[in-house]
Amino acid sequence: MGLRAQRVRRQGILGVLVALAGVPLLALLPPSTPSSVGATAPAGYRLLAGDGGVFAFTSPFVGSAASDATRCPVNPPGRAMPHGSCWSIASTPDGDGYYVLNAYNGAIWTYGDAVSFGEPAGSGPYAGPADLWPTAIAMAVTPDGKGYWVLELALSGLGTVQGFGDARFFGDESTAALAHNGMPVAIASSSDGGGYLIADSDGGVFAFGDAVFEGSMGGRHLNAPVVAMAAAPGGTGYWLAAGDGGVFAFGGAAFGGSLGGLHLVAPVVGMLADPGGGYWLAAADGGVFALGGASFEGSMGGRPLAQPVFAVTS
């Protein structure tokens, strides 16, 4: 693959996440006000915008990367990232902290009780010119909170994984002979941390370690690319979410509804499982959609955002 093709393919991730923002959509949920600092509740969620802004609903707010303009800049040197460079957020197991991942250089920022175990930034793949670096797509925290994995889009178009702390490396798309037609978009830990799942934009799902493959949308028609994955509580299955709001359930993950076929103001970019049942979908405009019994705690839908939302976490 030539360098030009590599760049086009890598920029496709941004297209999957936010370029569909011009697609009209029905505003199903009213805007609401984010929770104040220190709020606590048994279930809630946080949204991450590309500039590192964090918007918390019921879950406690403990800081934002947007407070420092150097952490998630727009169009950093050597890369086109017009909507900001922070695309992933992951919470600690107790929900009292979270990590913000910079897609450009692999830097990880910690908030609340989140503890740093290292970061891709400065490692071998990030040596040399910035346009040859991988893109840090997503991260997943181990169940005991003592480590995390970072999923990267390599120049080859394959998903590579780096583990930190007690997050062991079990392989990735670059080390396994796996046929795939999409780009990596999400990673999820198995229930015991002994493995992980990687989801691709074409609906393919790849299991490593003790993670169990329960099926995928690979090779099947999709109206929009897959953009997110969520593991069902207890490790009994998983869901995939597409940019048009379509939801696909596998294994013991119960289908709780989808937005497929509805007119959306902005594309879906993230998905989060509700421990009490059901799941939430987050859209690039900050809209949040509660399905399958999950409770709606508020959203940024209809409110001005400096940059689009890229991800959701608990």
N, C-alpha and C positions, 0 to 999 in steps of 0.2 A: 504494500500500500504506500503510495507516495505521500510526501509531507502535506501537500495540499489536501489530499483526500482525508488524511488523518485529522486535519484541522476542521474540515467540514463535518466529519463524523462526530468529533468531540463537541462542536458547537450545537450538534443536534440534541444533546441533553438539555441545553437551555431552551431549545425549541419545544421539546416535549413538555417542559415545565411551565413556560410562560408565554410562548409565542402564540398560543391559542387564545390569549386574553381578549381578542376582539370578537370571539364567538359570542353571540347574544345568549343570555340565560335568565330564567325566571328566578326572581329573588324569593326563595322559599322561606328564609329565616330573617327575622328583623335584626337590625344592628343592636349591639349591646355594649356596655361599658366593661373594659377589662377589670379584673379584680385588683384590689390594692395590694401593696407590698405586705407579705406576711400572711395573706389569707390562706386558710387550710380547709380541706374538704376531702371526703373519701374518693371522689372521682372528679376529674377535671382535665384540662388540656392547655397547652401553650402553642402559639403560632410563632414561626420564625420568618422574618422578612429578609430579603437579600442584602440589606444594609446592616443586618445583625440585630434589628429591632425584635424584641420579644414581647408578645401580648398574651397575658395569662388570664385564664377564666377558671375560677375556683382553685386551680392549682396555684401555689405561691409564686409570685414574681420575686426573683432574687438578683436581677441584673440584666443588662443588655449590652451586646457588643456595639450597638449603634452609638453608645455614649463616647466611643473613641473612633473617630473617622478613619483611623489607620488600620482598623481590624478587618473590615469587610468592604474595602473600597470598590467603587465602580471602575471598570476598565483598568485593572492594575497593569503594570508594565508587561508588555508582550502578549497580553490576552484580551480578547473582547468579552467583557462581562458587563453589559450595559445596565443590568438590574441588580448589581451588587455581587459580591463574591462569597457570601455565606449561604450555603444551600441546605445544611443539615443540622438538626438539633436532636439530642438524645438525653433523656432524664436519668437520674440515678434511681436505683430500685425503690428507695423510700419516698421519692418524689420531691425531696427537699433541695434538689440541685439539678443542674443540667450542663451539658457540653454543647458548645457551638463550634462547628467545623467549617473552616475556610476552604472552599473548593479550589481556590487558586494555588495555594502553597502548602496545604495540609496542616496549617496551624490549628490548634485546638484551644479554645478559651473556656475556662471553668467558672461556674457560678454556684453559689450556695454551698452545699456539702460535696460537690463534685471534686474529685481529686485527680490531678494529672498523673498519668503513668507513662508519659511520653507522647510524641506526635510524629507524623510523617515528615513535617517540615524539617528540611536540612538533611534528610536521609538520601541515600543513593539515587532514587528515582527523581529527586528534585535538584540534582546537580545539573550544571549546564544552563543553556538558554531557557527562559520561562516557557517559550512556545513548544518545548519538547517535554515539559513536565506532564505527569498524569493529572487527571482531574479528580479531586477527592469528592466523591458523589454522596456517600452516606456513612453513618456509623451505627454500631449497636453495642450496648453495654452488657457485660456479662451479668448473669443473674445475681451473683454475690456482690456486684458493684466494685470488684477489685481489678477490673480491666475493661478493655473495649477493642472492637475491631473497626478498622476503617476500610471501606470499599472504594476502590479507585477505578476510573476509566483509563486504561493504559493506551498508549499510542497505537497499539495493535487493534483497539476496539474491544478488547477482552476485559473482564472484571478481575482486578487483582486485589488481594487482601493483605493488610498488615495488622498484626496483633500486638497489643500493649498490655502490660500488667499480666494478669493470669489468663488473658485471652490467647489460647493456643492457636497456632496456624494448622488448619486441616486441609489445605488445598484451595484452589480457586480456578477460574476459567482458563488461566494461562498455564496451569500445571496439569489440567485434565483434558483428555481428548473428547471434548464435548461439542457437538454441532449446535450452533446458535446463529440467529439472524438479527438479534437485537443488541442493544447496549445495556450494560448493567445500570439499574436504577435504585435497587434497595437491597438491604441485608437485614436478616433477623436471626437472633440467637435461638438455639434449641432450648428447651425448658431447663436443662441442667448445665448449659454452657459447654457441653461437649461437642458442639458442632454449630453449623449455621446454614441458612438458606440464602441464595442469591437469586433475585428476580431480574429478568431482562425486559426491555421495552416491548418485545414481541410476545410477551406472555410466558416465555420460558422460565422454568424454575430449576435450580441446581442445588442439590443437597450435599453437604460435606460433613465429615465427622459422624456423629450419631443423629444428625438431623434426618428426618424421614421425608422422602419424596411422596407426596400425596396426589400429584397430578399437576397439570399446567395448561396454559392456553397456547403453548408453543405449536406452531403449524396450523392454528385455527384462525378464522377470520375475526379481526377486531375492528371496531369502528373508530377507535382511537388507541394510541399506544398505552401500554401499562406504565404507570408512573409511581406506584407505591405497593407495598406489601405489609401485612400485619399478621403476626403469629397469634393464633387463638390461645386464650388462657389455658395453661396446663399442657401446652405443646401438643394438642390434639389435631392440629391442622392449621390452615392459614387462608387468608384472603388476598386477592389481588385487586387493585383499583386502577381503572383506566382514566385517561384525561377527560373523557366525556361523562364520567361518573358511573360507568359500568362497574359492577362488583362481581367477582368470581370466587366461589367458596370451594375449598378442597378439604378432604379428610373430615375431622370432627368439627370444623368451623361451620356454624350454621349461617345460611344465607338470610340476611335481615333486611333486604331491599337494596335498591340502587337508584341512581339518578339518570341512568341510561335512557335516552329518548326524550329527556327534558331539555328545555332551552336554558342554558347556563350563561350567566353574565361573564364568567371567567372559568377556565378549566380547573378540574380537580388536580391538585399537586401532591397531596399527602393523605395518609390513612393511619388511624390509631384504633387499636382494640380497646374496648371498655371492659375492665376486669369483671364488672357485674353483668356483662352480656351486651352484645351488639358492638357497634363501631361508629367512629366519626370519620367523615370525609372533610378535608379542608381544600378550599379553592384559592386561586392566586389573588383574588380580590379581598381575601380575609373572611369569606363566607365559610360557615361551618354547618355541616348537615349531620344530624344524629339519626342513626338507623338501627333497627334490630333491638330496640329497648334502651339504647344509650340515651342519656339525658342531655338536652341542649343547655349549655351553660353560658352562651353568648358568642358573639363573633365580631369581626371587624368589617363585615359586609356593609356596604353603603357608606363607609367612613373613609376619609382620605388616608392613603398610605404613601410614604416616601418611595418605597419600592415594593414590588409584589411579594406575596407570601410564597415560600418555597417548601415549608415542611411543618409538621405538627408532632408534638410529643405530649406525654402525660405531665 
